[in-house]
Amino acid sequence: MATVLPPPSKRQRVAIAEKAREQQDLDTIPSDLGSVRVHFFDQSTGKPTGAPVAIPVADATVKNLELLLNTLQGNDATERVPYRFTFGADGQVTDIVNDIYRTLLKPGLRTTEDTITLQYTPQAVFRVRAVSRCSASIPGHGEAILATSFASSSSSRLLTGSGDNTVRIFDTDTGTPLHTLKGHTSWVLVASWSPDDSTIATGSMDNTVRLWDPSTGQPLGQPLKGHTKWVNSLAWEPYHLRQQNSTIRLASSSKDATVRIWDTVSKRIDLVLSGHKSSVSCVRWGGTGTIYTASHDKTIKLWDSTKGTLISTLSSHAHWVNHLALSTELVLRTAYHDHTGTIPSSPAERFAKAKERFKKSATVDGKIVERLVTASDDFTIYLWSPLTNSNKPLARLLGHQKPINHVTFSPDGSLIASSSFDNHIKLWDARDGKFLHTLRGHVGAVYMSCFSPDSRLLVSCSKDTTLKVWDVRTGKLREDLPGHRDEVFCVDWSPDGRGVGRGGKDKAVRVWRH
């Protein structure tokens, strides 16, 4: 008797229908539209690349535009760079998703008589594959894991902070614990690696900040005491802003409404930033030397990191500001570490490489632009460019139905992801705040999300005990990662893209790989 194949599942039927629809769309470009003139401009410098080029409309796809641009730049076949193309007119920015015909000509934004100016930005030259298997589930903590962070240089070291008052360093290659860092007397709320991976900082509900040596797991001196309530957030001074052979500084924000900047060598307070009227929920140290703080007093403040003086106050939110993120966050976190894995030998070369990586990431139209996004309990998100656009927000992002826990920029600075108690993640355009996708799939509050280093994927963790990996271009679910026994509180995608680490209420560390 012949074997009867089972009918396709719902997911298979949807995938087949989607593929058929895409194929049908590809075949509907008219072949009698002739050519269109295209002129390429570098978005970071604003300078043109070559002269305008005539391209047949039927062949004006993103893939062919990439090929043409690489040819104009003289890149070999082995050195081809993937690009993202945008068209801007009348204050509106449009992404070229598939081809010029469907994006610009069919909606009537441009005609074949016009010369179309396209701005291009390079995408990541490496591609991160979606994680799909749990490579390690490591017990050890006695209470819920509240913070996770991969080392800046590789995915082989994972740091976790827990409600059992300890911090642990795990070797994710072998799935074994390396060191247990004991010293805090209450929950560890935040844990962070320095950009050069030489030091670990942790903040706790015991009101102290502690510094540790990651190679031995031993504390570096006495705890840093000064805060009168628990420590909410930590931020290291960017590597390229450090003076040669000088001290390394760390900023900590607390429920006592202050931010303290510590000299991590002498273990003393360098500056105290006092101005907020309530708990400071988040602190970030920008690449231009500005410190950004978000507070439950509904304001965001900008501070000068050398003098400790207030630069400006941003006040548009109507409730607590829960989180803030910078467009240059990944570059500041990784300093001179990049996807090639090569580390400069001398301190001067490391300093120069870190500075060059920051400038490349933050330059738009020849200017250094560091954007800021803030999330609040008032269900709104605001996009700011405070260093170039006064104290008014660039955009107000509306759509969530409940308080927003977390926001983050994609590493290339083009997208924003927001996670909310309404069970959804939303994707936004980071240039103008335009809504792009709602990622539906979680059935519980979404606590956090994190982009892959190539900005093509997003991982989210939720109260519903799952991790989910999303394709940000299509807004579709890529991988569902179940198997967790309780709520998942925190997640991190390693800067080299090889693994995802998560921690939650089930007290176990899980590492996911492709």
N, C-alpha and C positions, 0 to 999 in steps of 0.2 A: 504494500500500500504506500502510495506517495506521501511524503511529508507535507502537511499543509502549514504554510507560514502564518503566524499570528497577524492579525490586522495591525497597522501602525498605531503607535500610541498618540495621544493628543499632542505631545511635544513634537513628535516626528511629523504629524500632519501640519502643524503650524509652521515648522521649518520648511517643509516642502512648498507650502503655499507662499511663504515669504520669498523663497528662492525663485519661484515661478513669476511672482509679481515683479521682482527686481529684473529678471530677464526680460519681461514684457516691457518694462520701463526703458531698458537699454535699447530695445529695438524701435522705440517710438521717436527717436531723433530724426527729423526730416533731413533728407540728403540733398535737397535743392536750395539750402540757405546760403551757400557760398562760403566766404571766409569772414573772419572777424580779426581786427587788429588788437593785439595785447601788448601792454608795456609793463614790465616787472619793476617793482620798487622794493628795496630792503626796508622792512618795518622798523628795525632798530636804528638805522641811520637816516632813512628817508631818501637815500640816493638811488637813482635808476640803475638797472643792470641791463646794459645793451640798449639797442634801439627798438622801437615797436616792431612786432613780428606778426605777419598775417598767418592765421591758422584756420584750416577748414573747421566749420562749426561742428560737423559730425565727429571730428577727432579731438575736440577741445575738452578732453576729460582730465581729471586731476592727475592721473598717471602720466599722460602725455605732456601735461604742463610741467610736471616734475622733471621729466626727461629733457624737455627743451631748456628749462632753466639750468640744469646741470651742464648741458652742452654749452650754453652761453657763458657759464662760469669756467669752462675748461676742465671740468672734473672728469677723471677716468671712470670707466665702468665699475671699477673696484672701489671708487671713492664717492659714489653717488650718495647724496644726502636727501632724505625724505622731507618734503615741505608741506606747510599748511598755507592755503591761499585765501585771502579775504578781499572783499571789494567794499570801499567806503564812499558814500555820497549822501549829502544833505544830513549829516550827523548820524546816519544809519550804517552799521557795519554788517556785511553779509558774508557768511562763510561759503566758499565754493565746496560743496559736499561731494557731488559726483561729477558734474560737468557744467560748463558755462551756459549751455542752452537752457537747462531746467532751472538754474539758479538766477540767471540775469535776463536772458532773452525772452523766455516764455512768460515770466511775470511782467515784462515790459519795463524793467529797470534800465535796460540799455538795448540798442538796436545794432544790427550788423554795420551800420554806417559810422558808429562811434568807435573811438579808440578806448579800449577798456584798460584801466590801470589796476593792476593786481598787486597787493602787498603780500610779501611772503615772509614766513618765519620758519626756521629749521626745526623739525621735530627731533626726538631722540634718535640717535643713529643705531641704537640697539633696541631690541624688542623683548619685552618681558612676557613670559608665558603665564597663563592663568594657573594659579595653584589649584591642585585637585586631589591631593592625597595627604593624609596626616602622617608625617615622617617620624614624629615623636610626641608622646604624651608623657610628661615628666611630673610625677608627684613630688611633694617636698614641703610646700607651704601648709601651714596649719589653719589658715583662714583665707578669705576671698582675696584674689589678686586684683589690685586697684590700678597698677601702672605697669606698662611694658615698653621697652625701648631696645632696638638693635644698636649695636656699635656703629659708629660712623663709617668705619672702613670695610666691614664685611658682615655677612649674615651668620657667622659662626659663633658670635657671642650675643646673648640675649639677657637683658637686665629686667628684673621684676621686683615690684614693691608690693607688700601685702599688709592685710589687717592683722597678721600675727607679729607685727613690729620688726620684721626682718626684710632684708633685701637679698636677692639671690642672683648669682651670675651663672648662666647655663651655657654649656657647649652644645650647640644645636646640631653639630655634625655627628656627634656620638650619642646625643640624647641624654647627657649626664650633667648633674650639677657640679660646678667648679668651686664656688665659694658661697658661704652664707655670711652676710654682713650684719653683725649683731651690734646694737648700741642704742637704737631708738627705743623709747618706752611707751609708744603708742603707734597707731596705724601709720604706715608709710603711704602718703597720698601721691607723691610725685618722685620720679627718678629720672636722671638725665646724664648722658655721657657728654664730656667736653668735646669740642669739634676735632681735637687731635687724639681723642681716645685715651688721654693720659690720666684723666681723673673722672670719678663718678660723684655726682652730687645728689643728695636725697633730702626731701622735705617731709615733715611728719606732723601729726596732731599733737606731738609733745612740744611744739613751738620752736623746734630747732632745725637747723640745716647741718647735715654732716657730709664730709668729704672722705672719699675712699680711694685706695690704690687698686685698680682693677686686676692687676697681675697677681697680687697677693691676697686681696680681700681684706686687708687691714685698714683701720681708720687712719686718716692723715690728720693727726693732732686732735684737739678737743672739739666738741660740737660748737657751731656758730650760734651763739645765743644773743637775742636782742628782741625778737618778736614776742609779743605777749599773748598771741593766739596762734592757731595752727597755720601752717604754710600751705598755700594753695597751688603755687606755680613757681617754676624756676626758669631762668634764661641766662645762658652763657654769653659773654662778650664775643662778638664775631672775631674769628681768627685774624682776619686781615686788618682789623682795627687795633690789634695789640701792638704796642711799641716793642722794638727789638729788645730782648733780654729784660722785659719789664714784667710786672705782676699780671696774673690772670684774674679777671673779675667775674663775679656772678651776681645776678639780680634775683631776689626772692620776693614774692608778694604774699600777703597774709590776710587773715580775717580781721587783724587789728587795724586795717585801713592804711597800712604803710607798705612801701617797697624799700627794701634795704639792698645796697650794693656792697658786696663783700670783697675784700682783698684775700684771695684764697691762699696766698703764700704766708702773709703775716697773721691770717685768721682774724682780721679786724674789720669793723664797719668802715667803709670808705665814704658812703653817702647815705642819707635817709631821705626818701621822697615822700613827703607827707602833704596831703592836699585832698585826698579822697575822704568822704564822710562815712563810708561803709566798707565792707569787705572787698578787697581787691582780688577778683576772681582769676585774672590772667595777666601775665607780663610777657612781653616779647622785646628782644633787643635787635633793632634794625641795623642793616648794613651801612647806613649813613651815620650811625652814632646816636640815633634817636631811640629812646626807650618808650614803648607803648604800654599803657596799663588800662585794663577794663575793670569796672567796679559795679557793685550792687547799688551805688548811688546814682545809677543810670547814665554815667558819663564815661568817656574815654579821654585819657590825658596823655600828652606828649611831653617828654622830659629830655633835657640835655644831659647826656651821660657823663660829661666831663665836669660840668659845674653843678649839676643836680638841680637846675632851675626849670620851672615850668615853661614850656614853649606855647602850648595852646590846649584848650579843652573842647572836645567834640561832644555836643549834647543834642541828640535827636531821639534817642530811645525813650520809651515811656515806662520801662520797667527795668529790672536787673539786667546788666550785660553779662552774659554767661561765658562768652568765649570770644577770642579774636585771633586772626591769623594774618600772616604777611605773605605777599606774593613771592618773596625770595627765601622762604623758610628752609627748603631742602638744601639750597646752596650754602646757606649760613650754617646749617647743621653739619654738612659734610666737609666744609672748608676746601682743602686741597685734594680730597679723595674723589676720584671720578670713576666712570664705568670701566676704564682701562686697567685699574688696579695699580698703576705706577705711582710711586710716592717719591717726590723730589728728595735729594740727599741732604741738602743744606737747609738751615732754617730760613735763609734769605729767599731761596727758591720756593719753599713752601708758602712763605708769606706772599710772594709775587703771584704764585699760581692761584691762591685763595682769592686775592684781590681781582685777578683777571676773570675768574669764574663768576664772581659777584657782578662785576661790571657787564659781562656778557649777558647775564641773566636779567639784569635790571634796566638795561638800556632800551629805550623806546624813542624813536625819532631823534636820536642823538642826545637824549637826556636821561639821567638816572631817575627812574620812576619806581617808587616802592608803594604798592597799594596795600590797603588794609580792609579787612572785612570783619564785621562784628555781628554777633548773634545774641538775641535777647529773649526774655520771658514774655515780651509783648508780641510774640509770634512773627517779628520782622527781622530782616537782615539789612544792614547798611553797607554800601561799598564806598570807600573813601580814598582819596589821594591827597593826604593832608600836606605833603611837602610841596605840591605843585598847584593845588586847587583850593586854597584857603581852608576854612573850617566847615564848608558845606559838603554834604555827601554827594557823590557822583550819581548814586541810584539808591532807591528804596526797593528791596526785593520782597514781594508779598506772595503768599500762597500757602504757607504752613498754617495748620489749624490748632496747633498746640505749641508750648514753649520749645525753643530750639536749643539743643544740647551742645552742638559742635559744628564748627565750620572749618573748611580747609581749602587752600588753593592747590591746583595741580602743579607739579614741578615746573612745567613750561609757562606757568602764569596765565593760561588762557581760560581755565575753568574754575568754578567754585562749587564745592559740594557741601550741602547742609543736612544735618541729621537732627530729627525731631522726635518728640513724644507722640506725634500723630502717626507713627509707624512707617514714615516715608523718608526717603532721601531725595532731595531735589538738586538738579544740576543747573548752573547759571553761567552765562557768558561773563568772564571776568573783566572784559573791556567796558561794557555798558550795562551790565546787570540783567540782560535779557534772559527770560526763562527758557530753558532748553528741554529738560525731561523731568518727569517724576518716576523714580525707581520704586515700583511697588512689588512687594513680595514678603516683607517682614510682617508678622502678626503681633508684634510687641514693640515697645518703644525702642528707637534706634539710638544707641548711646554715642557712637563714634564711627567715622569712616576715614579711609586713608587711600590715597592714590598710589599706583605703582610708579616707579621712577621714570617710566617712559610716558606717563600721563594717558595711557590708553585703557587702563583698567582701574576699578575702584573696589575696595573691600570694605564691608560694613559689618558691625557687630550689634547684637540686639538682646533685648530682654527675652526674646522667644527662643533662646539657646542656640541660635545658628549664626554662622558667618555666611555672607553671600558675596560673590565676586560678580561685578557688573562690567559690561562693555560700555564705555562712556560715549562712544560715537553713536551707537544705536539706542542706548538706554535700555538694553535687554539684559536679562539675567544670563551670566556666562557659566557660573558654577555655584551650586548650593553645597555648603560644607556643614552637614549635620554631625551629630555624635557627641556634642557637648551635653553635660548632665544638668547644667543650670545656666543662669544668665551669664552673658559674655560682656564684661565691662570695658575692656580695652583691647586694642589691636594695633599692630605696627607692621608695615611692609619694609623689609630691609632696603637700605639705600642702593645695594647692588642688584636688587630685584629678584633674588633667588628664593626668598622665603617670607612667610607671613607668620608672626607670633601673636598669640592671644592669651589673655588671662581673664578669669571670671570667678563666679561664685563657687564653682566646683573645685577650686583650690589647685587645679592641675594646669601646667603650662603645656600648650599644644603648639607644635610647629607644623606648618603646611608648606609643601613644595609641589612642583610640577610633577 
